[in-house]
Amino acid sequence: MFVSPMLLQKADNNEPFNSNLHLTELKLDGIRLLVDTQDGARLHTRHDNEVTGKFPELIDNIPIESGTTLDGELIVTDSEGKPNFESVMERFKSRKSKHKVTFCAFDIINYNGKSVTHLPLIERKKVLESAFKDNDYYTKTKFILGHGVEYFNLTKQQKLEGIIQKDIRSKYEINKRSDKWLKVIAYDFGEYYIAGYKKDEFGWLLSDGERIVGVLSLAVGSNERKAGYKVFQQLKVKETESTVYIKEVIKCVVKHRGFTKNNLLRLPEFECFKF
């Protein structure tokens, strides 16, 4: 039985904070997944797509009793033990992929046929701890009380995705995006040339001066789009059916989440023009 999960919000100014009323967890770079045994063993994404058949190893090794629903993240780790989003997506798209998946449970919605959403988070964590024993395919996420700033700085040093800070008093709010759960992303920043733009859909080509490193479409305001378009018309050097290329003279500051295996910027977001 599908339950629409509780969603998080962005922390103000993407800043971590220290509070003993909040626990701090690593933000795992994977796929949100619900593992449910209320009506047989089922796996659902947060958008209510049943993916039970995609991961038979999770069903064969499920450690929870009937009537239990776990909320968590499905990950694939790299050679350094860090979650790798591209690898988990490859495994998600094809059972032929050799990547080993792990389900990391960070919350529990139902336990032995009863809802536990009314319990404060810190109490649900205790229920989760007793709900199953970790195995090769299932584990429980680790957390600490407070120390959000220190934890965040550590994730940046290790080039991990970021942290989540959760109010320990918070109930589980089904189908709601709540400010009781806050994400802080460990962005990388860089300066890149605008090398062109897409014709059919918005997107600026980014260059490091030698090659195209990505397409920028996120967080570009309407004023920046209009200003950029006017200037770009004067800088055209060539044009194809889908793309206009311009002289690489305008720079912008971009925040992103590292690089893909093809050495392209992952999820670049516009910060400002660089003059």
Secondary structure as UniProt FT lines:
FT   STRAND          7..10
FT   HELIX           12..14
FT   TURN            20..21
FT   STRAND          22..26
FT   STRAND          31..36
FT   TURN            38..39
FT   STRAND          42..45
FT   TURN            46..47
FT   HELIX           52..54
FT   HELIX           56..60
FT   TURN            66..67
FT   STRAND          69..75
FT   TURN            79..80
FT   HELIX           85..93
FT   TURN            95..96
FT   STRAND          102..111
FT   TURN            112..113
FT   STRAND          114..115
FT   TURN            117..118
FT   HELIX           121..131
FT   STRAND          138..140
FT   STRAND          143..145
FT   HELIX           148..157
FT   TURN            158..159
FT   STRAND          162..167
FT   TURN            168..169
FT   TURN            174..175
FT   STRAND          177..185
FT   STRAND          188..198
FT   STRAND          204..207
FT   STRAND          212..216
FT   HELIX           222..232
FT   HELIX           233..235
FT   STRAND          236..239
FT   STRAND          243..246
FT   TURN            248..249
FT   STRAND          251..256
FT   TURN            261..262
FT   STRAND          269..274
//
